[in-house]
Amino acid sequence: MKEDKLMAHDPLRDADAILTEEYYGRRLRASDEALAPARRRAATGHLKPTHYKVICISMYTRDIEELEAKVAELKRRGWTKASKSQLIRLALSQIDLDKLATPRQ
């Protein structure tokens, strides 16, 4: 019973509102709340894109160095717009989950 109550409330459900109020230092206006699932306006008045989100992930230092080295090598080879996120997206598109070994538990 207690677990049901805990799981019924997702504290990160309103992550955009939390970031806007706490991190960016301004409260959401009624017009912003109406646009919450759709596109919002940036401080400049332009619509913010909804086809991507900025995220934060943790990685081991060695992995970050390897990722940055691969980006640098791509740029050296002429891929001037290569980025870490682009390489991560490429890796995600190529992974075949059915080929991964079953983990031992």
KEFINU-345519 format. One record per residue: residue number from 1; y, z, x of N, C-alpha, C in turn. Coordinates in steps of 0.05 Angstrom, whole numbers, m for minus. Last residue first. Layout:
BEGIN
 num    nyy    nzz    nxx   cayy   cazz   caxx    cyy    czz    cxx
 NUM      Y      Z      X      Y      Z      X      Y      Z      X
...
# end
This chain:
BEGIN
 num    nyy    nzz    nxx   cayy   cazz   caxx    cyy    czz    cxx
 105   m261   m277    476   m247   m253    465   m263   m228    469
 104   m245   m338    506   m264   m316    504   m249   m291    495
 103   m223   m397    471   m218   m374    488   m239   m352    484
 102   m250   m461    477   m248   m438    460   m243   m413    477
 101   m212   m512    510   m235   m494    508   m230   m471    490
 100   m182   m568    478   m179   m543    492   m205   m526    489
  99   m188   m613    446   m199   m614    473   m196   m588    489
  98   m160   m603    400   m189   m604    398   m202   m605    426
  97   m107   m608    415   m118   m581    411   m148   m581    410
  96    m78   m646    459    m99   m649    439   m113   m622    436
  95    m11   m662    475    m33   m642    476    m52   m647    453
  94     32   m696    470      8   m706    483    m15   m687    482
  93     75   m669    448     65   m693    434     39   m702    445
  92     84   m629    485     74   m622    458     62   m646    444
  91    104   m660    527     79   m645    531     67   m637    504
  90    152   m677    504    132   m696    512    104   m683    515
  89    179   m628    498    172   m644    474    150   m664    480
  88    185   m615    552    169   m598    535    160   m613    510
  87    219   m657    568    192   m655    580    174   m637    563
  86    264   m644    537    251   m670    533    222   m669    545
  85    279   m595    557    269   m596    530    255   m622    524
  84    295   m610    609    273   m592    605    261   m594    577
  83    311   m681    612    318   m653    609    292   m637    606
  82    340   m744    632    316   m726    630    325   m697    628
  81    378   m782    638    381   m763    615    357   m745    612
  80    362   m814    680    386   m798    683    390   m777    661
  79    313   m835    710    315   m824    683    338   m804    681
  78    310   m848    764    327   m864    746    329   m855    717
  77    283   m815    797    270   m841    791    286   m858    771
  76    314   m770    796    313   m785    821    302   m813    816
  75    299   m752    745    326   m762    750    328   m778    775
  74    246   m737    757    252   m759    737    280   m770    741
  73    257   m696    793    242   m720    802    247   m743    782
  72    282   m659    759    297   m670    782    283   m696    792
  71    240   m648    724    265   m660    714    280   m673    737
  70    205   m624    760    197   m649    747    221   m663    735
  69    235   m579    774    228   m598    795    220   m625    782
  68    236   m552    725    261   m562    737    256   m583    759
  67    181   m540    721    194   m556    701    220   m568    712
  66    175   m506    766    159   m531    764    172   m550    744
  65    209   m465    752    214   m480    776    199   m507    776
  64    182   m446    707    209   m457    704    216   m474    729
  63    134   m429    730    134   m450    710    162   m463    707
  62    153   m387    762    140   m410    775    139   m434    756
  61    173   m351    723    191   m364    742    179   m388    755
  60    147   m360    657    144   m349    684    162   m365    703
  59    189   m356    600    170   m370    617    169   m356    644
  58    210   m346    534    207   m335    561    185   m351    575
  57    260   m381    495    232   m374    501    231   m362    529
  56    303   m393    443    300   m380    469    271   m373    473
  55    332   m452    412    314   m429    413    314   m417    441
  54    369   m489    368    369   m478    395    351   m453    394
  53    340   m539    327    351   m512    330    350   m505    360
  52    349   m602    292    340   m586    314    352   m558    313
  51    371   m625    248    345   m636    258    335   m622    282
  50    420   m610    231    398   m594    221    371   m604    232
  49    485   m605    263    460   m619    258    438   m600    248
  48    544   m586    228    524   m580    249    498   m595    242
  47    602   m624    215    577   m614    206    558   m609    229
  46    665   m600    240    644   m620    239    618   m608    229
  45    699   m558    246    700   m572    221    679   m593    218
  44    696   m527    291    713   m551    293    715   m566    266
  43    658   m491    278    686   m482    278    705   m505    280
  42    613   m530    236    620   m515    260    649   m507    259
  41    582   m524    173    604   m535    189    609   m517    213
  40    513   m538    160    536   m520    160    558   m534    177
  39    465   m568    117    481   m569    141    505   m550    138
  38    422   m522     81    431   m549     88    448   m548    113
  37    414   m468     74    391   m485     81    398   m513     89
  36    472   m453     71    453   m442     90    428   m459     95
  35    513   m467     38    503   m488     56    480   m479     74
  34    525   m419     14    516   m441     m3    504   m464     13
  33    544   m391     57    519   m383     45    507   m405     27
  32    593   m417     65    572   m419     85    545   m412     74
  31    621   m402     19    615   m430     22    593   m434     44
  30    626   m347     29    609   m356      6    602   m385      9
  29    620   m337    100    636   m341     75    617   m350     53
  28    594   m289    144    590   m314    129    608   m314    105
  27    637   m261    195    620   m259    171    617   m286    158
  26    632   m264    266    646   m270    241    627   m269    218
  25    607   m260    316    629   m243    309    644   m250    284
  24    561   m282    336    586   m299    337    610   m284    327
  23    526   m238    329    529   m251    355    556   m267    357
  22    532   m219    275    530   m201    298    537   m215    325
  21    539   m263    240    554   m239    237    555   m222    263
  20    506   m304    260    534   m310    253    550   m284    253
  19    457   m278    265    470   m289    289    500   m293    283
  18    448   m266    211    449   m244    231    464   m254    255
  17    445   m316    189    466   m298    180    470   m276    200
  16    399   m335    214    424   m349    218    448   m331    210
  15    359   m299    196    367   m300    225    393   m314    229
  14    337   m277    150    365   m285    150    375   m287    179
  13    286   m263    165    289   m284    145    317   m295    145
  12    275   m222    198    286   m245    210    291   m268    191
  11    250   m183    167    277   m177    178    290   m201    191
  10    218   m189    109    219   m203    135    247   m199    146
   9    183   m149     68    210   m153     79    209   m165    107
   8    129   m144     59    145   m157     39    173   m163     49
   7    106   m113     98    104   m142    101    121   m157     81
   6    117    m62     78    128    m70    104    128   m101    107
   5     88    m62     30    117    m59     30    130    m68     56
   4     36    m67     50     47    m87     32     77    m86     31
   3     30    m20     79     32    m45     93     43    m67     76
   2     26     17     38     49     18     55     53     m8     70
   1    m24      0     16      0      0      0     25      0     17
# end
